[in-house]
C-alpha cells in the first residue's frame, strides 16, 4: 500500500508539473503572436509611406531649383554675434500604455521584464530578467544552505539570512521596475546638477516606544562634514531624564559613483565604519558597537527609462557588540562581558518627486541588542522622508515599525559650500 500511495503521489506531481509547463508554453505563444502582430506592418502602410517619401523628394527637388539668395557680409556678422539657442529636448515617443502594464502584471509576475519586451524595449527587458535570475539564484542558494548545512554556527545563519534578504528584495524590485516602467513609459527630466551632501549641523528629537525602558525621549545633535569623497559624522544622543547618553560617529568613503544623464540620484558604492558608545548613567553599564558596512545604490533608470526618479539601495554590515555588566554583576570585566556579532541589513527604494522632496521605504534586519529588545525576529519596516525647506534648511522624518515603533525628527542647517 505504501508503494502504491507513493506512486500515485509521484504521478500527481508529474501531472501538475506538465500542466504548468503547458500553460506557460501557451502563454508565451500567445504573447509572441501578439507582439509580432503589433510590430509588423501591412503592405498598405508600406506603400503609403513610400508614396509620402516620393512626394517629399520631389518637393525637395523643386525647392533646390529656386534661385539661391547669398546674404551680405553685414548679415553674416550679425548672425555670428547672435547667441545660439539650445535645442529643445525631444518628446518621448514610447509612452506607457495599459496593455504594457497588464502584460507586466501577468505573465510579468513570473517572467520579470515581459512588459518592457512587449512594448519593444528589449535592452531593459534583458537587464530586468538578468536581475531576476540573480534573485532566484540567491534564494535557491539560501534554501540549499539552510537544508544542508548546520545552522548552529553564526556564519551559516548570517549567510542564509543575507541571501534570503537580498534575493527577496531583488525579486520584488525587478517586478516593480517592470510594472512601473511599463506604466510610465519613457520619462524625460530636465538636466539637473546633482546636489551632494553638504556640511551640516542637525538637531532633533527621537522617541522609542519600548515598555521595558523608562527612557523613551531623546534629544539629538549631529555634525556632518564632507571633504571630497570622504564623509564624517559625529553625534550625541541624550535621554531627557539624564539616565542614558550615547556618543556615535561614522566615516565613509565614496568608492564608486556614476550619475547617468538626467538622473536625480547617482549609482554609488560607499565603504565605511560606524561606531557607538552607550552609557547608562545610573547603573554604570557600558555598550560598544563597531559596525563596518558596505552601502550601495543603483539608479533604476539603468533598467528602464521610466524609472529615472527611483533608486534601489542596500546596506550590509557585520558588527561587533560588547556589553560590560560588571557594575551590577559584582564580577570582573572579563567575566561580566557579553560579546556578539550582529548582522545589520537595510534594503529599499528611494523615490524623488523633485529636487526638494524624497521618500524612501525599506525593510531592515537588525540583530543588535539595544535597538529593539521586543522584536525577536529583528525585522522592521522603515520609512524616511526628506524635505528641503530652503537652501539652508532641511527637514527629515524617520519612522521604524516592528512589534514596537520609534521615530526621529531632525532639522539640518547648512554650514558651508560643498568642498
Secondary structure, DSSP 8 states (H G I E B T S, - for coil): -HHHHHHHHHHHHHHHHHHHHHHHHHHHHHHHHHHHHHH---HHHHHHHHHHHHHHHHHHHHHHTS------HHHHHHHHHS----------S-B--HHHHHHHHTTTTTSTTHHHHHTT-HHHHHHHHHHHHHHHHHHHHHHHHHHHS-TTSHHHHHHHHHHHHHHHHHHHHHHHHHHHHHHHBS-------------EEEEEEEEE--TT-S--EEEEEEEEEEETTEEEEEEEEEETTSSEEEEEEEEEEEEEEE--TT-SS-EEEEEEEEEEEEEETTT--EEEEEEEEEEEEEEGGGT-TT-TTEEEEEEEEEEEEEEE-HHHHTS-TTTSEEEE--EEEEEEEEEEEETTEEEEEEEEEE--TTT-SS-SS-EEEEEEEEEE-SSSEEEEEEEEESSSEEEEEEEEEE-S---
